[in-house]
Amino acid sequence: MILQPTHRVERGRAIVQLFGRLDAGPAFLVEDDRFQPYCFVLRDAESLLARERGLRIEPCGLRDLRGREVLRVETKLPGDVARLRERLGGAVALEADIRFPYRYLIDLGIKSGVAVEGEPEALPNGVLCFRNPQLAPATVQPKLRFLSLDLETTPDASEILSGALVGEGVEEVHLVAAHTVPGAHTHRDEAGLLRALVARFVALDPDVLLGWNVVDFDLRVLAARCAALGVACELGRGAGAIGFLEDRGFTRQSRATIPGRMVLDGIALVRDALKLPDYRLETVAQAVLGRGKLLDREVPDAAQEILRLHREDPAALGAYNLEDARLVLELLEHEGLLDLCVERSLLSGMQLDRVGASIASFDLLYLPELRRRGFVAPSVDSERASAGVSGGALLEPVPGFHRSVAVFDFKSLYPSLIRTFDLDPLAHALASGAIDAGRGTEDVLEAPNGARFARSGGILPGVVERFWEARAAARMRGDRHAAQAIKIMQNALFGVLGATACRFFDADVANAITGFGQQTLRWTRDAFAEQGVRVLYGDTDSVFVAVADRDAMEPLRQRAEARIAQRIAREYRVESRLELEFDRYFDSFFLPRLRGGRGASHKRYAGWEDGKLVVVGLEAVRRDWPAVAARLQQGMLERAFTDRPLAPFVREVAEQVLAGECDAELVYAKRVRKASLDRYTATTPPHVQAARKLAEQGVRVGPVVRYVVTATGPEPVVPGRALPAEIDRRHYVDRVLAPIADAILLERDESFDAALGRAKPQQLPLL
């Protein structure tokens, strides 16, 4: 399995480097100096190349998606391709932004699994090096080596006190201590600790380094302290220090590069997979493993407690440090997140720390197929203006409480539409006439938005078909990680085509997919209405239907699916690939109104399913509402669905809040959306006010800020410290409990004020 595709330059020549691990066990490195960097340039622009030096220009028999001939242009170094594109422009230089090692893999048709044929040379570090071997795609089942790292430091991270390594049969902790500490490796000073940690890491030779906030804390601190003390910090299988990259996307996720190895942050893996109130290690470990960190949760200041343990009880500090490293590895393995990450890499060809990069993954799937058809793709247009892409359809909800509600949804709706109608960038280009001028109108299909597509010749329908078959095979053999990886990849196709950062973005194509989806949802509503059944709500690929009883669901589903297929065949002359499935059944169901009762609320509902409460989109499952909101809303819904009175419970929760019995449940957690606190100039939201107070106290501000509202305004909440004083509990009653309670009570001709015995309603706006 290839772990890290990269390259180096030696004597003016680019050398592809592929680091990975062989099935037989050893780590390997492929080095290939035969491959030249290249891009394509429109033949019409050939005269622009006359003043460029060091280029090899030749005809290649390929065309762009507008039917124009292109030339293949080779350069000496990968950086020359980027400079050529900058000088000529992305509209002239095509496929000029593909990273050099990925260009190499794309041309060979290789993803992450590779067969290597050649005689290796054993490097001093034990890595087997293959120089200019023969490579081919391969199906592999890698056995990767994972190692979890955790550091404990002084509060300002100016000194590392201990470090733990867990994985590959090893559980060890290194401490700075003057005396022997049972169960730990002790070192006289921090420099000795650092040298030992680096040496042990290299000796254990992991493929993947794990940790919790391991990039932005552990590795940055390790690199900084090694530099300060003059300790070499080369952790890789090749020469080079730790590198740090900042994701320019919304999450601002950081990545670290270590030559020949991968770094995976447990927070990022868990955030993609689990919905939790927050993503501190303690919270996640308790939710997943039923146990948490060893530090006493009652201590007022966790950072100071670590210092105390270092002075007074180093054995306890070592145990605490070791358990943190152990928790990360165990919870990731427990949830299968490491196996899922590996499967996604094998499927897409992206390296492990970039499997979520769906646009780049799409390139690796689509570009080889496009080349086989004789076409090249454009470079990404970084200056492209944002274009409107419509979302899924919403059917107007019928607010209130309902009995006996069935939910039906379409299996992978957008991929199914792609298969049904041949919705694809190349098919769209073929229908334009610029490529195939002889194509008649009978060979073209028109989408609801007016976009035209060739009825054959598209690439994506075949890709989806292969995904479909591969997922079915994975499920048949019980490989849930492979099945999930395929599902994620398949469902990301529309999101990629609807993103302006994608080289294949075309608003007409994206809106054709959503347009067919919107039409399908309306046709589904009609198909049930024709059977005398009322649809209470619909969202993108799901409909919520009032049914007489559970036995009626399957006949209703079959007839609705058949009616939709008939309508598609009649109007478009294609075979429907849509599959309408039964999803779930609610004995009772609730659709809320908008605040103030003005209209219905979308994407928010609750239901009672087999004696359990299901909540979607409501405050109880939103991370930016205090925990007390979930307690009130869940309690009210459970009572409403089981025909119990609501007012006594509402009154009890309000009284507990006012009495100070729920202070720990009053914490807001909101994300700082902008890159810097200084960018909030027009308004200053409460969480930003709290974040600025944290910064003034010298506390690092993360992407999520926790705070409470006090009599003097928002005050930050720091884990391990006592809650701020003078919490404004009346704020929480009037602005958190009241609107949540009234959304349910008003459906029963009751109110929050009546439940509390208040004479007049409180007209207070929400934050």
N, C-alpha and C positions, 0 to 999 in steps of 0.2 A: 504494500500500500504506500502510495506517495503521500507524505505528510506535508512537505514544504517545497513547492516549486519556486525557484529563484534563479539568479544568475550572478556571475562575477565577470569582471573584465581583466584580461591579462594580455599585456603587450599589444594593445589596440584591438583585441579580438574578444567578442562576447562568448562566454561559456555557460551553457544551460546547466543548472544544478538541480537535481531532484533528490531530496533527502527522504528516506522512508524506512520501513522495516519489512524484511523478507518474511514469507510464510514460515521458513525454516528457523527463524529466530533472530539472526543478527540484523543490526541496522545497516543500511546501505546508502551509498551516494552514487548517482549517475552524473557523469560530466560529459557533455557533448559540445564540441567546438565546430561542428559541421553545419550548424543551422544559422542562416543569416536573417537578421531583422528585415522586415519588409512591410509595405502597405500597398495600396492601389491608388492610382491617380487617373482621372478621366482623360481619355485619349485627346479630347478637344483641348485639354490644358497642357499638352506635351511641350509646347513652346516655353511654358513657365519653368520647366525643368532645365532649360539650357544653361542657366547661370548657376545651377547647383553642381557641386563637385562630389566625387566619390560615390556616385550612384550607378547602379546597374539597372537599366530600363529595358523591359522586353514585353512583347505582346503575350497575352495569356488566354485569349479566347473567352473571357468572362465579361459580364455586363452588370451594371448597377440595377436597382429596382425601378429605374425609369427607362431601362432598355439601352442605355448608353454604353459604348465600349470602354474598357478600362485597361490600363497598363500596370504590370507588376513592377514595383520600384524597390530594389534592395538597397540597404544602407550598411555602413560598417558597424555601427553600434546602435543599441536600442534607443538611446537618447536622441539619435539623429532622426528617427521616425517622428518623435514628438516635435522636434524643431521644424521638420519639413511640414508637418500639419499646421503648425503655428504660422508659418510663412505663407502657405498656400490656402489655408482655410479648410475647415472640416467638410465643406460641401465639395471640395476638389480632391482632397486626400481622404480616401475611404479606408475603413478598418484600421485607422492610424492611431487608435487609442487602446489597442488590446495589449495587455502586458506581455512582454517578450516570452517568459516561460510558458504562459498559457497559450500564446500563439503556437508555440512548439507542440504542446499537447493537443490542441485542437486539430492541427494539421495531421497528427498521427492517429487521431480518433481515440485518444486515451483520456480516461477520467482519472479516478484515484487508484484503480487497480491496474497494475502493469506487469507484463512478463518481460524479464530481462534476460537476454542471451549474450554471454560474453565471459571472459576470464577476469575475475576481480583481483584487485590488489588490496591487501589488508593494511589499513592505515594504522599509525601508532595508537590511536584511541579505540581500535577494534572495529571500526566501521569498514565495511567492504566497499571498495570504490571500483565502479565499472566505467571505463573511459571509452566513449564512442561505441556503446554496445548496440545491438539490435533490440528494439522495443516494440511491443504489441499490446493491445488492450487485453485485460485478463479479469476474470472473476476471482476475487480473493476473499478470504475470511481471516482478517488480521487479528493477531493477538498482541494488542498494544500494551505498553507499560505506562501506568498512570502513577503519579506521585503528587501528594498533597503537601503544600508548604504553608506554614503559619508562623508569623513573627509576633513577639510581644515586645513593646518598646516603652520608653518614657512617654508621658502625655504629649509632648511636642515632637515625638519621633526623632529626637536628637541622639538617641542611643538605643541600640538593640540589646534587650536583656536576655532573650531566649529565642530559640527557633526550633520548630518541630517538623519532622519529615515522616509521612505515613504513606505506605504503598509498597507493592512488590515484596510482601512479606516482612517489611521493615516498619517498626514503630520506634522512633528515637527522638529524643529531645536534647538540645544543647543549651547549656546555661553559662552565664558569666557568674562564677562563684569562687570564693576563696578556699572553700573546703569541698570535699567529696559530697555529692548529693545522691542518695539512693535512686536508681532508675534513670539517671541522667548522665550525659557526658558534660563534664565541667571544664571551663576554660578560665584562665587567669584574667583575661581582659577581652574587650569587645573584638579587637583585631584577631585574636586567636579563635574566637567563636566564628567570625566571618570566614576565615580560612578553612575551618573545619566544615562549615555548612556547604561552602562551594565545592570542596573536595568530595564530600559525601554525595552531593547532588550529581556530580559528574560520574562518580563511581557507580551509582545506582542506574545511571543511563536511562532516564525515563523518555518516552516518546512525547508524553503530554504532562505538563505541569498544571496542577489544579490549585485552587484556593478560593477564599471568599474576599472579594475586592482585591484579588491578588495582584492585579495590574496597577491600580492606582495607589495601593498602599504597600503591600509586601515587597513587590519587585522594585518599585521606585525608592522605597526606603533602603532596601538592600543595596541597590546601585549607588545611592547617595552616600551611604555609610562606608561602603568599600572605597569609593573615590576619596572620601575625606581621610580615611586611614591608610590609603596607599595599598589596599588589598586588591589583587587581580580578581575581576568578577566576570570571567568568561565561562558561561554555563552551557555553551552549545557544543555541537559536534563538529563545528568548523570555527575558524577564527572570527571574532567579532563580539562587541559588547551587546548588552540588552538594548533594544530599540523600542521606542514608544510612539504609537500612532494614535491620533485623535480622530474618532469618527465624526464626520461633518454632518451626520444625520441628526434626527430629532432626539434620539436617546443620548447622544454625545458619548457613546460607549468607547472606552479606550481599549487598545490592543497592544500587546507586547510581542516583540519578535526576538527569538533566540535561535541562532543558526542550527538548523536541523531538528528543531523541536517545536511543539505547539504549546501555547498557553491558553487555557480555558478558564474563564471566571465563572464560578458556581452561581453567582447572582444572576448573570445573564442567562444561563441555561435554565434556571428555575423560573425566572420571570416569564420566559417564553412558554413555560409548561403549566405553571400552577397559579391560581388566583388566591392571593393571601393578603391580609391586612397591610403587611409590610414585608420587606425582604432582608431583615436582619437575620443573622445566622441563628440566633436564639429562637425567633419566631418560626423559621422554616424547619429547623431541627425538631422542635416540639410538634409541629403539624405532621411531619413526615415520619419521624422516628419515635416520637413520644418521650424524648428526653432532650435536654439542652446543655448549655454551657455549664461548667462546674463552678463558676463564680457565684457567690451568694447574691441572689436577686435583690435582697434588701439593702445592700450596701449603697450609701448615698452617692458615691462617686467611684465608678468602676476603674477609671484610670489611676486614681490614688490607691485603690485596693491592690492593683497590680504592683505598684511601687512597694506597698507594704509587704506583699508576699515575697517580693524579691529580697527585701531586707531581712524579713523574719521567718519566712517559710518557703525557701526556694523549691523544696520538693512539691509543695502544693502548686506553685507557679508552673513547674514543669508538667504536672499532671493536667493543669488547666490548658496549657499551651498544646499539649499532645491531644487532648480531647477535641479541641477546636479543629485541628488538622484531620482528626479521625472523623468528625461529624461531616465535614465537607465530602470526603470520599464516600462515606456510607450512604448519605442521603442521595447523592447523585447516582450511585449504583442501585439503591432501593427503587428509585423512580425510573430506572433504565435510561437516564438522560445521556450517559456516555455512549451506550450502544446506539441510541437514536442519532446522536451526533455523527458517529462513524458511518451509519447507514446513509445519512443524508450526504455525507462526503462521497461515498462510493457511488451514489446515484447521480449526483450533480457534477462531480469533479472538483468542487471547491474545497480548499483546505479547511481543516476542522474549525478554525476560529472564524471562518467566513461562510459557513453553510447557510446562514440567514441572509446572505447577499443574493436575493432572488434575481435581481437584474443580471448580475454577472453569471449566475447559474443558468439563466435563460440563454445567454450568449453561448455557453458551452454546449447546450443542447441544440440550438438552432443553427449556428454558423456552419457546422460541418454538413448538415443537411442542405443548407442553402448553397454551399459550394458544389455539392454533388449535382445540383440542378443548374449549375453554370452561372450563378449570381454571386455578387459580393454585397456586403451591407454598408450603410453609411457609418461614419463616425458619429459619436454622440454629439448632439448640438447643445453645448453648454449655455448658449445664449437664447435657446428656444423659449419663447414666452409660454406661460402656463395656458393651457387650453381646457375648456370646460368638458369634463367627462361626467356624464350622469351616473347616478347610483342605482341601486335596486329599487324596484317599485314598492310602495307601501299602500296597502288597502286600509281605508279609514276604519279605525277600531270602533266597536260598539262598547262604550264604557260601562262599567258596573260589574256585578257578580253574575256568573253564569254556571249552570250545571251541565255535566256530561259534555266535555269538549275534547275532540280528537285533533291531533296535530299531524299533518302530512307534509312531507318536504321532498324536494327533488334531490336525488343522489347526484352530488357534484354538478350542480346546475350549469355553471359557466363552461366547464369542460365538456359537458354533454351537449350544450349548444354549439360549441366549436366543432364537435364531431358531426352534429346533425346538419349544420349549414355551411361547413367548410370555411369557418371564419378564421382568417389567417393573413398576415401581412403580404406574403407572396401571392396568395389568391386574390387579394385586393389589388395588387400591382398588375397581375395578369388581366384583370377585368378592366383596367384603365385603357387598354388598347395600345399603350406605348410599347409594351413588350410583345404582345400577340395581337397585331392589328386585324388578323383574320377571324378572331373569335366572334361568333354571332351572339345575338341577344338570348337565344335559347340556351346558350352555355353559361349564362350569367344569372346570378340570384341577387335580388335586391333586398336589403335589410330594412327594418322599419324606419331607420334614420336616413334612408336613401343611399347608403353606401352599397357599392356593387362588389360582388365576389365571384370569381370563377368557380364553377361547380366541381372542378377537379384541379389538381396540381398544387394544392396547399400542403404545407408541412405539418402544422400543428395537429390536424386530425389524426395523422399517423402517430405522432408523439403521444397524444392522449390515449390512443388505442393501445400502444405498448405499455403505457403506465397502467391502464385498466387491467390488462392481462397480467402484468407483473404483480400488481397489488392482489389480484385474485389468487395468484399462485402463492404469494407470501402468506396470505390468510389461510390458504389450504394447508400449508406446512406448519402453521402456528407461529410464524415469525412476525410478531406484532411490531417489532421495531422497524423492520423493512416495510411492512404495510403502512405504518404511520409516516415514515419518511416519504414514501411514494405519494401518499395523500397530501402531505404538506406541499410537495413539489407541484403536484397536479393542480391544487387549488390556488397556487400562486400565479398561475399563467395569466389570469385576467389582470391582477394587480400590476404585473410587470408591463403588460401592453398599455395600461392606463397611466403609466408614470412617464413624465416628460424626460426623465433621466435615462430612459431606455432608448437605444438606438433605433428600435423598431416602432417607437411611439407614433401613433396616428390617431387623432381624435375620432376620425370616422370609423376606424376599426374598433376602438374601445367602446364607442357609443353604439356600434352595431351589436356588440355582445350584450351590453346592458339593455339595449332596445328590445332585443329578442327576449331577454329575461323579463322585462316589464310586461311585454305582450303575453308571455307565457303565464305570468301570475294572474293577469286579468282573464285569460282563457281558462285558467284553473278555477277561478271564482265562478265563471259562467258554467263550467262543467258540473260543479256541485249545485249551482242554482237550478240548472235544468233537471236535477233530480229532486228538487224541492227542499234542498238543504241550505241553511244560512251559513255563510262564512263570516265569522266575527272579527277576524283580523288577518292580515297577510303581510309578510315582510320578506322581500327578495326571492327566497326559494321555499318559503313555508306558508301554509294556510292553517288557520285555527277554525275548526268547523264544529258547530253545534249538532250533535248526533243524538238519535233517540236512545240508543243503547250500544254497548260495546260490540255486540254481534253484528251490527250494521256497518261497521267500519270497513271491513275488507271488500264487500260488494261495492260500496261507495267508491273506494279507492280504485278498484279495477275499472269501473265504468268511467270514472273521471280520466284516468290515464288513457283509456281507449278513445274517448272523445277528443282529447288533446292531440293524440297521434293522427286521428282521422283529419282533423282540421289542418295540421301541418302538411300532411300528404296532399290534401286538396288545394291548399293555397300556395305551396312551394315546390311540390313534386319531389320531395325528399322523404327518406325514411326517418322517423323520429327515433332518437337515441335516448329520449328522456325517460327516466324511471321515477315514478311517484311512489314514495315509501311511507308506511305508517311509522311515525316517530314516537309518539307518546299519547297517553290518555289521562285527562284530569277529571276527577270526580267533581271538583269545584274549580272555578277559574275567575281571576280578577283582572280587569283592565282599568287602570286609573284615568282620571280626567287630568287636563292641564291644571296648574295652580289657578285657583279662583273659579274653577268649573267651566272655563271657556274652551270648549272643544275637547278632543280626546288626545291622549298621550301615546306617542309611538315608541316602539322598542323597549317597552316597560310593561311587565306583567308578573303575576304570581299565580301559582296553581297548587292544588292538593292532589298528589299522585301517590297512590298506594300507601296512604297514611303518612306521607312525607311532604314537607313544604319545598316548593321549587320557586326561586325568585330570580328574575332576569331584569337587569337594568334599573331596579329600584334602589333607594338609598341604602338598603340593608346590604347590598353587595358592591356598593361604590366605595372606593378606598379614600375618597376625599371627604367623606362624612364621618363624624365621630362614632365610636363603637356603640354609644348609647342609642344612636339612630337605628342600628340593626336590632338591638334588643327590643326596642319599642315596636318597630314595624313587624319583625318576625313574630313576636308575641301576639300582636293584634291579628295578624293574618291567620295564625294557627287557631286562634279562638273564633275568628269569623268563619273559617272553613269547617269548624266543628260545632258551629251554632252555639257558642258560649258568649256571655256578655263581655263587652269590650271596655265600658267606662270604668269599672273598678280597677282593671289592670292599668289603664292609662293614668288614672289618678295616682296609683301606687308608684309608677315609674317617675312621674313628675315630682312627687313628694320626696322620693329618694334622691333625686338630683338636687333639689333645693336644700336637703339636709346634708349634702356633701358626701353621701354614701357612694356616689358614682364618679368621683372626680377623675379616676384613672380612665374612664370611658368617654371623657370629654375632649380628648386630644384630636385636633384636626391634623391631617397629613396631606399636604398639597405639593405638587411638583412645580419647581421653578422652570418656566417654559423658555425664558430667554437665556442667552449665553452668559450674560453678566447681570448682576444686580443693578449696575449703573444704567442699564438700558431701560429700567422702569422709571420713566420721567413724567408721563401724562398722569398716571395714577399709581398709587402704591398699595397693592392688595395686602390684606392682613398677613399672609404667609411671607411676603417680601419684607414687610416691616419686621417680622420675627427673624427672618434670615439676616437682615442687616444688624440686628442686635447680636446674633450669634457671631457674625464677623467682627463686631466691635470687641467681643469677649475673646477673640483669638481662636474660636472654634471653627474648624473646617466646615463649610457649607456644602452639603451634598445636593443632589438633584431633587430630593424630597425633604421638605421642611415640616417638622412637627411643632405644633403650637397650641396654646389654649387662649381663650379670650378672657381677659381680666378686667377689673374696674378701670384700669389705666390703658387698656388696649391689648393687642396680641403680644404674648410672651412666649419665647421659644421653649421647647421641651427637649431636654438632653437625656438620652438613655443612661440610667445609673444615677441620675440626680433627682432630687425631690421636685415635685411639681411646683410651679410658681404659686405665690400666695395671691389671695384676693381674686379667685376665679369668679367671673360674673355668671353665676348659675342661672340667674333670671334670663340671661341671653339664650342659654341652651333650652330653657323651657319654651320661650316665646318664638325662637327662630329655628330651632331644630325639632323639638317634639311637636309643637302645634301644627305646622304644615303637614308633617308625616301622619299625625293622628287624624286630622280633618280629611285627608284624602280617602280614608277608609270610613270614618264615622259618618261623613255627609251622605254616603251611599245608603246609610241606615237611618237617615233623618235624625242623626245625633251630631254633636259637635264637641270639640276639645274644651271649649269654655264651659259648656254644660257639664262635661265630665268632671271638671275641676271646681264646679260651682261658682264660676265667674259670671257676673251679670252682663258684662259687655265684651264683645269680641275684641281681640287685640289686633289693630291694623298696623302691623310692623313688617317692613320689607325683609326679604331674605338677604343674607350676605351674598 
